[in-house]
Amino acid sequence: MAKAAFIGLGVMGYPMAGHMVAKGHRVKVWNRSGEKAVKWREQHGGTATSTPREAAEGVEFAMMCVGNDDDVRSVVYGDDGVLAGMSEGSILVDHTTASAELARELAQACT
């Protein structure tokens, strides 16, 4: 099964990441409030990480479900961002209700 990261364990992200584990995928998670990531790990048996970068290291898929465009940018870019941890050929999936402009920006950043 796939190795995946899930960034953002809110109302949608928490169960989505849990369903991935239930289907046999190995999932690492990161959440802005670390306590929620620890709770998720205790419930689902995945791995809670301390940064988005750490979550994205060594995975085939990195998925995000955060609040808005600014939240996406805050977890994707920078030394501790998702892109810093992803390997060439891995896939970034954004489940956030975000703008088309951001989708184009992320596509450019990933190429």
Biotite code that builds the C-alpha atoms (Angstrom):
import biotite.structure as struc

atoms = struc.array([
    struc.Atom([0.000, 0.000, 0.000], chain_id="A", res_id=1, res_name="MET", atom_name="CA", element="C"),
    struc.Atom([0.949, 3.641, -0.383], chain_id="A", res_id=2, res_name="ALA", atom_name="CA", element="C"),
    struc.Atom([2.916, 5.810, 2.011], chain_id="A", res_id=3, res_name="LYS", atom_name="CA", element="C"),
    struc.Atom([1.074, 9.092, 2.451], chain_id="A", res_id=4, res_name="ALA", atom_name="CA", element="C"),
    struc.Atom([1.114, 12.312, 4.438], chain_id="A", res_id=5, res_name="ALA", atom_name="CA", element="C"),
    struc.Atom([-1.994, 14.141, 5.551], chain_id="A", res_id=6, res_name="PHE", atom_name="CA", element="C"),
    struc.Atom([-1.711, 17.794, 6.564], chain_id="A", res_id=7, res_name="ILE", atom_name="CA", element="C"),
    struc.Atom([-4.669, 19.237, 8.469], chain_id="A", res_id=8, res_name="GLY", atom_name="CA", element="C"),
    struc.Atom([-6.816, 17.160, 10.789], chain_id="A", res_id=9, res_name="LEU", atom_name="CA", element="C"),
    struc.Atom([-9.957, 19.239, 10.968], chain_id="A", res_id=10, res_name="GLY", atom_name="CA", element="C"),
    struc.Atom([-13.559, 18.182, 10.458], chain_id="A", res_id=11, res_name="VAL", atom_name="CA", element="C"),
    struc.Atom([-12.759, 16.687, 7.040], chain_id="A", res_id=12, res_name="MET", atom_name="CA", element="C"),
    struc.Atom([-9.067, 15.817, 7.308], chain_id="A", res_id=13, res_name="GLY", atom_name="CA", element="C"),
    struc.Atom([-9.252, 13.782, 10.516], chain_id="A", res_id=14, res_name="TYR", atom_name="CA", element="C"),
    struc.Atom([-11.628, 11.129, 9.147], chain_id="A", res_id=15, res_name="PRO", atom_name="CA", element="C"),
    struc.Atom([-10.107, 11.203, 5.649], chain_id="A", res_id=16, res_name="MET", atom_name="CA", element="C"),
    struc.Atom([-6.675, 10.331, 7.044], chain_id="A", res_id=17, res_name="ALA", atom_name="CA", element="C"),
    struc.Atom([-8.267, 7.657, 9.240], chain_id="A", res_id=18, res_name="GLY", atom_name="CA", element="C"),
    struc.Atom([-9.967, 6.039, 6.256], chain_id="A", res_id=19, res_name="HIS", atom_name="CA", element="C"),
    struc.Atom([-6.609, 5.802, 4.512], chain_id="A", res_id=20, res_name="MET", atom_name="CA", element="C"),
    struc.Atom([-5.142, 3.859, 7.431], chain_id="A", res_id=21, res_name="VAL", atom_name="CA", element="C"),
    struc.Atom([-8.233, 1.636, 7.545], chain_id="A", res_id=22, res_name="ALA", atom_name="CA", element="C"),
    struc.Atom([-7.576, 0.734, 3.890], chain_id="A", res_id=23, res_name="LYS", atom_name="CA", element="C"),
    struc.Atom([-4.014, -0.313, 4.691], chain_id="A", res_id=24, res_name="GLY", atom_name="CA", element="C"),
    struc.Atom([-2.028, 2.781, 3.745], chain_id="A", res_id=25, res_name="HIS", atom_name="CA", element="C"),
    struc.Atom([0.845, 3.996, 5.918], chain_id="A", res_id=26, res_name="ARG", atom_name="CA", element="C"),
    struc.Atom([-0.017, 7.546, 6.925], chain_id="A", res_id=27, res_name="VAL", atom_name="CA", element="C"),
    struc.Atom([1.977, 10.305, 8.601], chain_id="A", res_id=28, res_name="LYS", atom_name="CA", element="C"),
    struc.Atom([0.029, 13.338, 9.814], chain_id="A", res_id=29, res_name="VAL", atom_name="CA", element="C"),
    struc.Atom([0.681, 16.906, 10.850], chain_id="A", res_id=30, res_name="TRP", atom_name="CA", element="C"),
    struc.Atom([-1.738, 19.358, 12.395], chain_id="A", res_id=31, res_name="ASN", atom_name="CA", element="C"),
    struc.Atom([-1.217, 22.925, 13.556], chain_id="A", res_id=32, res_name="ARG", atom_name="CA", element="C"),
    struc.Atom([-2.272, 21.854, 17.055], chain_id="A", res_id=33, res_name="SER", atom_name="CA", element="C"),
    struc.Atom([0.021, 18.946, 17.826], chain_id="A", res_id=34, res_name="GLY", atom_name="CA", element="C"),
    struc.Atom([-2.361, 17.477, 20.405], chain_id="A", res_id=35, res_name="GLU", atom_name="CA", element="C"),
    struc.Atom([-4.848, 16.655, 17.671], chain_id="A", res_id=36, res_name="LYS", atom_name="CA", element="C"),
    struc.Atom([-2.166, 14.801, 15.690], chain_id="A", res_id=37, res_name="ALA", atom_name="CA", element="C"),
    struc.Atom([-1.267, 12.775, 18.790], chain_id="A", res_id=38, res_name="VAL", atom_name="CA", element="C"),
    struc.Atom([-4.942, 11.963, 19.386], chain_id="A", res_id=39, res_name="LYS", atom_name="CA", element="C"),
    struc.Atom([-5.274, 10.853, 15.749], chain_id="A", res_id=40, res_name="TRP", atom_name="CA", element="C"),
    struc.Atom([-2.179, 8.654, 16.072], chain_id="A", res_id=41, res_name="ARG", atom_name="CA", element="C"),
    struc.Atom([-3.559, 7.025, 19.213], chain_id="A", res_id=42, res_name="GLU", atom_name="CA", element="C"),
    struc.Atom([-6.869, 6.335, 17.477], chain_id="A", res_id=43, res_name="GLN", atom_name="CA", element="C"),
    struc.Atom([-5.571, 5.206, 14.080], chain_id="A", res_id=44, res_name="HIS", atom_name="CA", element="C"),
    struc.Atom([-2.012, 3.998, 14.643], chain_id="A", res_id=45, res_name="GLY", atom_name="CA", element="C"),
    struc.Atom([-0.300, 6.199, 12.067], chain_id="A", res_id=46, res_name="GLY", atom_name="CA", element="C"),
    struc.Atom([2.582, 8.569, 12.735], chain_id="A", res_id=47, res_name="THR", atom_name="CA", element="C"),
    struc.Atom([2.240, 12.106, 14.120], chain_id="A", res_id=48, res_name="ALA", atom_name="CA", element="C"),
    struc.Atom([4.989, 14.481, 12.962], chain_id="A", res_id=49, res_name="THR", atom_name="CA", element="C"),
    struc.Atom([6.255, 17.823, 14.212], chain_id="A", res_id=50, res_name="SER", atom_name="CA", element="C"),
    struc.Atom([6.396, 19.642, 10.845], chain_id="A", res_id=51, res_name="THR", atom_name="CA", element="C"),
    struc.Atom([4.712, 19.401, 7.434], chain_id="A", res_id=52, res_name="PRO", atom_name="CA", element="C"),
    struc.Atom([8.155, 18.681, 5.973], chain_id="A", res_id=53, res_name="ARG", atom_name="CA", element="C"),
    struc.Atom([8.641, 15.687, 8.256], chain_id="A", res_id=54, res_name="GLU", atom_name="CA", element="C"),
    struc.Atom([5.220, 14.362, 7.274], chain_id="A", res_id=55, res_name="ALA", atom_name="CA", element="C"),
    struc.Atom([6.055, 14.667, 3.560], chain_id="A", res_id=56, res_name="ALA", atom_name="CA", element="C"),
    struc.Atom([9.452, 12.966, 3.726], chain_id="A", res_id=57, res_name="GLU", atom_name="CA", element="C"),
    struc.Atom([9.486, 9.585, 2.006], chain_id="A", res_id=58, res_name="GLY", atom_name="CA", element="C"),
    struc.Atom([5.827, 9.525, 0.987], chain_id="A", res_id=59, res_name="VAL", atom_name="CA", element="C"),
    struc.Atom([4.265, 8.939, -2.414], chain_id="A", res_id=60, res_name="GLU", atom_name="CA", element="C"),
    struc.Atom([1.322, 11.264, -1.761], chain_id="A", res_id=61, res_name="PHE", atom_name="CA", element="C"),
    struc.Atom([1.027, 14.375, 0.410], chain_id="A", res_id=62, res_name="ALA", atom_name="CA", element="C"),
    struc.Atom([-2.542, 15.517, 1.004], chain_id="A", res_id=63, res_name="MET", atom_name="CA", element="C"),
    struc.Atom([-3.753, 18.727, 2.594], chain_id="A", res_id=64, res_name="MET", atom_name="CA", element="C"),
    struc.Atom([-7.080, 19.790, 3.978], chain_id="A", res_id=65, res_name="CYS", atom_name="CA", element="C"),
    struc.Atom([-6.618, 23.176, 5.637], chain_id="A", res_id=66, res_name="VAL", atom_name="CA", element="C"),
    struc.Atom([-8.671, 26.355, 5.873], chain_id="A", res_id=67, res_name="GLY", atom_name="CA", element="C"),
    struc.Atom([-7.853, 28.673, 2.967], chain_id="A", res_id=68, res_name="ASN", atom_name="CA", element="C"),
    struc.Atom([-5.224, 29.874, 0.485], chain_id="A", res_id=69, res_name="ASP", atom_name="CA", element="C"),
    struc.Atom([-3.045, 31.468, 3.166], chain_id="A", res_id=70, res_name="ASP", atom_name="CA", element="C"),
    struc.Atom([-3.151, 28.310, 5.281], chain_id="A", res_id=71, res_name="ASP", atom_name="CA", element="C"),
    struc.Atom([-2.100, 26.228, 2.272], chain_id="A", res_id=72, res_name="VAL", atom_name="CA", element="C"),
    struc.Atom([0.833, 28.528, 1.583], chain_id="A", res_id=73, res_name="ARG", atom_name="CA", element="C"),
    struc.Atom([1.899, 28.394, 5.234], chain_id="A", res_id=74, res_name="SER", atom_name="CA", element="C"),
    struc.Atom([2.185, 24.586, 5.190], chain_id="A", res_id=75, res_name="VAL", atom_name="CA", element="C"),
    struc.Atom([3.548, 24.146, 1.647], chain_id="A", res_id=76, res_name="VAL", atom_name="CA", element="C"),
    struc.Atom([6.417, 26.644, 1.441], chain_id="A", res_id=77, res_name="TYR", atom_name="CA", element="C"),
    struc.Atom([9.510, 27.297, 3.555], chain_id="A", res_id=78, res_name="GLY", atom_name="CA", element="C"),
    struc.Atom([12.155, 25.122, 5.164], chain_id="A", res_id=79, res_name="ASP", atom_name="CA", element="C"),
    struc.Atom([9.566, 23.148, 7.151], chain_id="A", res_id=80, res_name="ASP", atom_name="CA", element="C"),
    struc.Atom([6.945, 23.077, 4.385], chain_id="A", res_id=81, res_name="GLY", atom_name="CA", element="C"),
    struc.Atom([5.552, 20.101, 2.529], chain_id="A", res_id=82, res_name="VAL", atom_name="CA", element="C"),
    struc.Atom([7.508, 20.834, -0.656], chain_id="A", res_id=83, res_name="LEU", atom_name="CA", element="C"),
    struc.Atom([10.800, 20.807, 1.256], chain_id="A", res_id=84, res_name="ALA", atom_name="CA", element="C"),
    struc.Atom([10.106, 17.234, 2.336], chain_id="A", res_id=85, res_name="GLY", atom_name="CA", element="C"),
    struc.Atom([8.641, 15.759, -0.841], chain_id="A", res_id=86, res_name="MET", atom_name="CA", element="C"),
    struc.Atom([10.724, 13.638, -3.196], chain_id="A", res_id=87, res_name="SER", atom_name="CA", element="C"),
    struc.Atom([10.729, 14.001, -6.955], chain_id="A", res_id=88, res_name="GLU", atom_name="CA", element="C"),
    struc.Atom([7.790, 12.091, -8.407], chain_id="A", res_id=89, res_name="GLY", atom_name="CA", element="C"),
    struc.Atom([5.615, 12.291, -5.307], chain_id="A", res_id=90, res_name="SER", atom_name="CA", element="C"),
    struc.Atom([2.162, 13.826, -5.671], chain_id="A", res_id=91, res_name="ILE", atom_name="CA", element="C"),
    struc.Atom([0.666, 16.806, -3.826], chain_id="A", res_id=92, res_name="LEU", atom_name="CA", element="C"),
    struc.Atom([-3.133, 16.777, -3.422], chain_id="A", res_id=93, res_name="VAL", atom_name="CA", element="C"),
    struc.Atom([-4.959, 19.806, -2.004], chain_id="A", res_id=94, res_name="ASP", atom_name="CA", element="C"),
    struc.Atom([-8.441, 19.112, -0.625], chain_id="A", res_id=95, res_name="HIS", atom_name="CA", element="C"),
    struc.Atom([-8.785, 22.679, 0.667], chain_id="A", res_id=96, res_name="THR", atom_name="CA", element="C"),
    struc.Atom([-11.581, 24.878, -0.654], chain_id="A", res_id=97, res_name="THR", atom_name="CA", element="C"),
    struc.Atom([-9.058, 27.184, -2.275], chain_id="A", res_id=98, res_name="ALA", atom_name="CA", element="C"),
    struc.Atom([-8.855, 29.544, -5.233], chain_id="A", res_id=99, res_name="SER", atom_name="CA", element="C"),
    struc.Atom([-8.089, 28.595, -8.817], chain_id="A", res_id=100, res_name="ALA", atom_name="CA", element="C"),
    struc.Atom([-5.176, 31.024, -8.589], chain_id="A", res_id=101, res_name="GLU", atom_name="CA", element="C"),
    struc.Atom([-3.665, 28.962, -5.781], chain_id="A", res_id=102, res_name="LEU", atom_name="CA", element="C"),
    struc.Atom([-4.149, 25.739, -7.743], chain_id="A", res_id=103, res_name="ALA", atom_name="CA", element="C"),
    struc.Atom([-2.150, 27.230, -10.628], chain_id="A", res_id=104, res_name="ARG", atom_name="CA", element="C"),
    struc.Atom([0.494, 28.509, -8.209], chain_id="A", res_id=105, res_name="GLU", atom_name="CA", element="C"),
    struc.Atom([0.903, 25.060, -6.640], chain_id="A", res_id=106, res_name="LEU", atom_name="CA", element="C"),
    struc.Atom([1.078, 23.401, -10.057], chain_id="A", res_id=107, res_name="ALA", atom_name="CA", element="C"),
    struc.Atom([3.923, 25.745, -10.988], chain_id="A", res_id=108, res_name="GLN", atom_name="CA", element="C"),
    struc.Atom([5.719, 25.164, -7.670], chain_id="A", res_id=109, res_name="ALA", atom_name="CA", element="C"),
    struc.Atom([5.533, 21.396, -8.137], chain_id="A", res_id=110, res_name="CYS", atom_name="CA", element="C"),
    struc.Atom([7.101, 21.347, -11.606], chain_id="A", res_id=111, res_name="THR", atom_name="CA", element="C"),
])
